[in-house]
Amino acid sequence: MCAEHGNRGFCNQEEEEGTTATGDKKSSPPLFLPLPLQVPNREQSPVTPAGVKIQASIWGPASFWRRRPQRLRASASLDVKGSFGERSPPPVNTTPTRGRWDVSQIPKKPPSSHQTHHTVMEEYGYEIGRVIGNGSYGTVYEAYYIKRRVHVAVKVISKKKASEDYLTKFLPREIQVMKLLRHKYLINFYQAIETTSRVYMILELAQGGDVLDWIQRFGACSEHLAGKWFSQLTLGIAYLHSKGIVHRDLKLENMLLDKRENVKISDFGFSKMVSTDIQSQERPSQHLTACFSQLSRTYCGSFAYACPEILLGLPYNPFLSDIWSMGVILYTLVVARLPFDDTNLKRLLRETQREVTFPTNRLISQECKNLIHTMLRQAINRATILDIVKNPWVLKFQPARPHHEIQLLEVLCLPQNSSTTNIAS
């Protein structure tokens, strides 16, 4: 468990090994077609540059890291993988290039990491553009895929800067999860390229920024806009939970917006597939306290969005942990501040044990307040994603009743058997 801390940027001065070899660009791996999990060398694949591996063509989304004013940003993190910090990237020189922006800095010697990125990505038909995010493991760039004529995001991860735990546990888990996902409210993944020292993840570009930036600029959302964004978040999480997948790092920074201001859930670095334990019972309990019986001991995410059981260091149901984070998100959408003070852990623990209150100067419907209360309560009484999908306030903002999602969740969200539960990391 460690506090999240920023980083001054990413600049590896060592030249990439095996990335300057030429290959047949016409045969470079296409953006939208499945590829072998790994291509180790040129002998096995003559059209792949030496030293470059293709990990997959359906992989995880980017999240974008920017400077966050202290008013809304979670002050600390439970991030065990050492995730990206939230400081802004270092200043760079910008020069226009064919209608897009080239933000590379060109030192005399040795070549910069940005030059190396150009070399690697040009082999696959990408033009690297401006920096749109920066963190402790690397940098996120905007890029242009020439063949498809589409702008994408390229997340560059340094193997040398990444922790061993991230490289051996969380990154493979993220790959496994993201290969299964395809939903209109999730950031899409297109392709991943691995070299000897870096991993390049090609992802859908969210051109509208993130929801936290929006709130910091404009303040609290109208209830109609909050309902739209929260109902989209609900359908995205319902899709994940119906597949037995938990996100475990839901927060405003990870809710990106497309050009039409629709939500795109991002950053699946802490996501995990949880095995189901579906058992029928003759007399279901009154409250479906858990969709699955497997508990987790991996404490991840930010303190401000963490449920009480995580703050107390107890084994927790990760599905219900996502629900608590959704409650924090909805509260912040309509109030424009976090519901709990996370600058002091003892105070935070006390506040999460009490019922959340609302400022009197905000016009918030009782239906919305009631929904927030069902999510921000102790786990034994907390709503499930099925409860939220069927909630009347959420349904008001859905174009049509989500019958398919409800049917899937009703199959999975059976009452938990009172017998033993499994514990997993």
C-alpha positions in Angstrom: 0.0 0.0 0.0 1.6 3.3 -1.0 0.7 6.9 -1.7 0.5 7.8 -5.4 3.1 10.2 -6.4 3.8 12.1 -9.6 6.8 12.0 -11.9 8.5 14.6 -13.9 8.1 12.8 -17.2 9.5 10.0 -19.2 12.8 10.2 -21.1 14.9 7.1 -21.5 18.1 8.1 -23.1 19.1 4.6 -24.0 18.5 3.7 -27.6 16.0 1.0 -28.2 17.5 -2.3 -29.1 16.4 -4.0 -32.3 14.0 -1.4 -33.3 15.8 0.1 -36.3 15.7 -2.9 -38.5 13.5 -2.4 -41.6 10.6 -4.6 -42.6 8.0 -4.7 -45.2 5.6 -1.9 -44.1 2.9 -3.2 -46.3 2.9 -6.4 -44.3 3.0 -4.6 -40.9 0.4 -5.9 -38.5 -3.0 -4.3 -39.2 -4.7 -2.2 -36.5 -8.0 -4.1 -36.2 -7.0 -7.7 -36.9 -6.0 -10.3 -34.3 -2.4 -11.1 -34.1 -0.3 -13.9 -32.4 0.4 -13.2 -28.7 4.1 -13.0 -29.3 6.4 -12.9 -32.3 9.9 -13.4 -30.9 12.2 -12.8 -33.8 12.6 -12.2 -37.6 13.2 -15.9 -38.3 9.7 -16.7 -37.1 8.1 -13.7 -38.8 10.1 -12.2 -41.7 7.8 -9.1 -41.9 8.3 -8.1 -38.2 11.2 -5.9 -37.3 13.9 -7.6 -35.3 13.6 -7.3 -31.6 9.9 -6.3 -31.8 7.1 -8.5 -30.4 3.4 -8.2 -31.2 1.5 -8.9 -28.0 -2.1 -8.7 -29.2 -4.5 -6.6 -31.2 -7.2 -6.4 -28.6 -5.7 -4.9 -25.4 -6.3 -2.3 -22.7 -7.3 1.3 -22.8 -5.3 4.3 -21.9 -6.0 6.6 -19.1 -4.9 10.2 -19.3 -3.0 11.9 -16.5 -3.1 15.7 -16.0 -2.5 18.1 -13.2 -5.4 18.0 -10.7 -6.3 20.9 -8.4 -6.5 19.7 -4.9 -10.2 20.5 -4.6 -11.4 17.3 -6.3 -8.4 15.1 -6.7 -7.9 12.1 -4.4 -5.0 13.1 -2.2 -3.5 9.6 -1.9 -3.7 6.2 -3.5 -3.8 2.6 -2.5 -2.1 1.8 -5.8 0.1 -1.3 -5.2 1.3 -1.4 -8.8 2.7 2.1 -8.8 0.3 3.6 -11.3 0.9 6.8 -13.2 1.0 10.0 -11.3 -1.1 13.0 -11.9 1.4 15.8 -12.6 1.4 17.6 -15.9 4.0 16.6 -18.5 7.2 18.7 -18.7 7.1 21.7 -21.2 8.1 20.8 -24.7 8.8 22.5 -28.0 5.9 22.3 -30.4 6.2 22.7 -34.2 3.4 22.1 -36.7 3.8 19.1 -38.9 1.3 18.4 -41.8 -1.7 19.7 -39.8 -0.8 17.8 -36.6 1.7 18.6 -33.9 5.1 17.1 -33.3 6.2 17.7 -29.7 9.5 15.9 -29.9 12.6 17.4 -28.3 15.7 16.6 -30.2 18.9 16.4 -28.1 22.2 16.1 -29.9 23.3 12.8 -28.3 22.1 10.3 -27.4 18.8 10.1 -29.3 15.7 10.9 -27.1 13.0 8.4 -26.3 10.6 10.4 -28.4 12.9 9.8 -31.5 12.9 6.1 -30.6 9.1 6.1 -30.4 9.0 7.7 -33.9 11.3 4.9 -35.2 9.2 2.1 -33.7 5.8 3.5 -34.5 6.7 4.5 -38.1 7.4 0.9 -38.8 3.8 0.2 -38.2 2.3 3.2 -39.9 1.7 5.6 -37.0 2.7 9.2 -36.8 3.4 10.3 -33.2 1.9 13.6 -32.2 1.6 15.7 -29.0 1.9 14.4 -25.5 -1.5 14.1 -23.8 -0.5 12.4 -20.6 2.5 11.6 -18.5 3.3 9.3 -15.5 5.8 7.4 -13.5 6.1 4.5 -16.1 5.9 6.4 -19.3 3.9 8.8 -21.6 0.7 8.9 -23.5 0.8 10.4 -27.0 -1.8 11.3 -29.6 -1.0 9.6 -32.9 -2.3 9.1 -36.4 -2.7 5.8 -38.0 -2.1 6.5 -41.7 -3.7 3.4 -43.2 -7.0 3.8 -41.4 -6.9 7.6 -41.3 -7.8 7.7 -37.6 -6.4 9.4 -34.6 -5.4 7.1 -31.7 -3.7 7.2 -28.3 -0.4 5.5 -27.8 0.5 4.6 -24.2 4.3 4.0 -23.9 5.3 1.9 -20.9 9.0 1.7 -19.8 9.9 -1.8 -18.6 12.8 -0.3 -16.6 10.6 2.2 -14.8 7.7 -0.2 -14.2 7.7 -2.2 -11.0 8.2 -5.9 -11.0 4.7 -6.4 -9.5 3.2 -4.5 -12.4 5.1 -6.3 -15.1 4.5 -9.8 -13.8 1.0 -9.5 -12.3 -1.1 -6.4 -13.2 0.0 -6.0 -16.8 -0.6 -9.6 -17.9 -4.0 -9.4 -16.1 -4.9 -6.2 -17.9 -4.0 -7.9 -21.2 -6.2 -10.9 -20.4 -9.1 -8.8 -19.5 -9.0 -6.2 -22.3 -8.9 -8.9 -25.0 -12.4 -9.9 -23.9 -14.0 -6.4 -23.8 -15.9 -4.6 -26.5 -18.5 -2.1 -25.4 -19.6 1.4 -26.5 -18.9 2.8 -23.0 -15.4 1.3 -22.7 -12.2 2.7 -24.2 -11.4 0.3 -27.1 -8.0 -1.3 -27.5 -6.5 -1.8 -30.9 -3.0 -3.2 -30.8 0.1 -3.7 -28.6 3.7 -3.7 -29.6 6.5 -4.9 -27.3 10.2 -4.2 -27.8 13.1 -5.1 -25.5 12.6 -2.1 -23.2 9.1 -0.8 -23.8 5.5 -1.7 -24.5 3.4 0.4 -26.9 -0.4 0.2 -26.4 -2.6 1.6 -29.2 -5.9 2.7 -27.9 -9.1 4.6 -28.8 -8.6 8.3 -28.4 -11.1 10.1 -26.2 -11.1 13.6 -27.6 -13.3 15.2 -25.0 -10.9 14.9 -22.0 -12.2 13.4 -18.8 -15.1 14.1 -16.5 -12.9 15.5 -13.7 -11.5 18.2 -16.0 -15.1 19.0 -17.0 -16.2 19.5 -13.4 -13.2 21.6 -12.6 -14.0 23.9 -15.5 -17.8 24.1 -15.2 -18.7 23.0 -11.7 -21.5 20.6 -10.7 -23.4 18.9 -13.5 -27.1 19.5 -14.0 -29.0 16.5 -12.8 -29.9 15.6 -16.4 -26.2 15.6 -17.5 -25.2 13.7 -14.3 -27.9 11.2 -15.1 -26.7 10.7 -18.6 -23.1 10.1 -17.6 -23.9 8.0 -14.6 -26.4 5.8 -16.6 -23.7 5.2 -19.2 -21.2 4.4 -16.5 -23.8 2.0 -15.1 -24.2 0.1 -18.4 -20.4 -0.1 -18.8 -19.9 -1.6 -15.3 -23.0 -3.9 -15.8 -21.2 -5.2 -18.9 -18.0 -5.8 -16.9 -19.7 -7.4 -13.9 -21.9 -9.7 -16.2 -18.6 -11.1 -17.5 -17.2 -11.6 -14.0 -14.8 -8.7 -14.3 -14.2 -6.0 -11.7 -12.6 -2.6 -12.5 -11.3 -1.7 -9.0 -10.1 1.8 -9.9 -13.2 3.7 -10.8 -12.9 7.5 -10.4 -13.6 10.7 -12.3 -10.2 10.7 -14.0 -11.0 7.3 -15.5 -14.2 8.5 -17.0 -13.2 9.9 -20.4 -15.5 11.7 -22.9 -15.7 11.2 -26.6 -16.3 14.1 -29.0 -20.1 13.8 -28.4 -19.5 13.8 -24.6 -20.4 10.2 -24.1 -18.6 8.3 -21.3 -15.7 6.0 -22.0 -14.4 4.0 -19.0 -10.6 3.7 -19.1 -7.6 2.4 -17.2 -8.0 -1.3 -16.6 -4.7 -1.8 -14.9 -6.3 -3.1 -11.7 -9.1 -5.0 -13.4 -9.5 -8.7 -12.7 -11.6 -11.7 -13.8 -13.3 -13.2 -10.8 -14.5 -16.8 -10.9 -18.2 -17.2 -10.4 -19.8 -19.4 -7.7 -23.4 -19.6 -8.8 -25.6 -21.7 -6.6 -29.4 -21.8 -6.7 -31.3 -21.5 -3.5 -35.0 -22.3 -2.8 -35.4 -19.2 -0.6 -33.4 -16.2 -1.8 -32.4 -13.7 0.8 -33.9 -10.3 0.8 -30.8 -8.5 -0.3 -28.3 -9.8 -2.8 -25.2 -8.9 -0.9 -22.8 -10.3 -3.5 -22.9 -11.4 -7.1 -19.9 -13.6 -6.5 -18.4 -15.2 -3.3 -14.7 -14.6 -4.0 -13.1 -12.0 -1.9 -10.0 -9.9 -2.6 -7.1 -8.8 -0.5 -5.5 -6.5 -3.1 -6.1 -3.0 -1.9 -6.0 -0.8 -5.0 -7.4 2.6 -6.2 -7.5 5.9 -4.5 -8.4 6.5 -0.8 -11.2 9.0 -1.7 -13.0 6.3 -3.8 -12.2 3.3 -1.6 -14.9 1.5 0.4 -14.6 1.2 4.2 -13.7 -2.4 4.1 -10.6 -1.6 2.0 -9.7 1.3 4.3 -9.9 -1.1 7.2 -7.7 -3.7 5.5 -10.4 -6.4 5.4 -11.0 -8.9 2.7 -13.6 -7.3 0.4 -16.0 -8.1 -2.3 -14.6 -6.3 -5.4 -18.0 -6.0 -7.1 -19.3 -4.1 -4.1 -16.1 -2.0 -4.1 -16.9 -0.9 -7.6 -20.4 0.1 -6.4 -19.0 2.3 -3.6 -16.7 4.1 -6.1 -19.8 4.7 -8.3 -21.5 6.3 -5.4 -18.6 8.6 -4.9 -18.6 9.5 -8.6 -22.4 10.3 -8.7 -22.1 12.4 -5.5 -19.2 14.4 -7.0 -21.1 14.9 -10.3 -24.0 16.6 -8.6 -22.1 18.4 -5.8 -18.7 19.2 -7.4 -16.7 18.0 -4.5 -15.8 14.6 -3.0 -18.1 13.3 -0.3 -15.3 12.4 2.1 -12.1 14.2 3.2 -9.3 11.9 2.3 -6.5 14.2 3.6 -6.5 12.3 6.9 -7.1 8.6 7.1 -8.6 8.5 10.5 -11.1 11.2 9.5 -11.8 9.4 6.3 -12.6 6.2 8.2 -15.0 8.1 10.5 -16.8 9.8 7.7 -17.3 6.6 5.6 -19.0 5.0 8.7 -21.7 7.7 8.7 -24.5 8.5 6.2 -23.3 11.0 3.6 -24.9 14.5 3.7 -25.7 17.0 0.9 -25.1 20.7 0.8 -28.3 22.7 1.2 -27.5 25.1 -1.7 -27.7 22.3 -4.3 -30.9 21.4 -5.9 -30.7 17.6 -6.0 -33.8 15.3 -6.3 -34.6 12.9 -3.5 -34.5 10.0 -6.0 -30.8 10.9 -6.8 -30.0 11.2 -3.1 -31.6 7.9 -2.3 -29.6 6.2 -5.0 -26.3 7.6 -3.6 -27.3 6.4 -0.1 -27.8 2.9 -1.4 -24.3 2.8 -2.8 -22.4 4.6 0.0 -23.4 2.2 2.9 -21.8 -0.8 4.5 -21.3 -3.8 2.3 -24.0 -6.0 3.8 -26.6 -3.5 2.7 -24.9 -2.0 -0.3 -26.7 -2.1 -3.7 -25.4 -4.4 -6.4 -25.0 -3.4 -10.1 -28.3 -5.1 -10.8 -30.0 -2.9 -8.2 -28.6 0.2 -9.9 -29.5 -0.8 -13.4 -33.1 -1.3 -12.3 -33.2 1.9 -10.3 -36.0 4.3 -11.4 -33.7 7.3 -11.4 -31.1 5.6 -13.6 -33.8 4.3 -16.0 -35.1 7.8 -16.6 -31.9 8.5 -18.5 -31.7 5.3 -20.5 -32.9 5.5 -24.2 -34.6 2.1 -23.6 -35.0 -0.3 -20.8 -31.8 -2.4 -20.6 -33.5 -5.8 -20.8 -30.4 -7.7 -22.0 -28.2 -6.4 -19.1 -30.9 -7.1 -16.5 -31.3 -10.7 -17.8 -27.6 -11.4 -17.6 -27.2 -9.9 -14.2 -30.3 -11.7 -12.8 -28.6 -15.0 -13.8 -25.4 -14.1 -12.1 -26.5 -12.1 -9.0 -27.9 -15.0 -7.1 -27.9 -14.9 -3.3 -24.7 -15.8 -1.7 -24.6 -19.2 0.0 -23.9 -18.7 3.7 -21.1 -21.2 3.5 -17.4 -20.4 3.2 -16.0 -17.8 0.7 -12.8 -17.8 -1.2 -10.1 -15.2 -0.8 -8.0 -14.1 -3.8 -5.6 -11.3 -4.4 
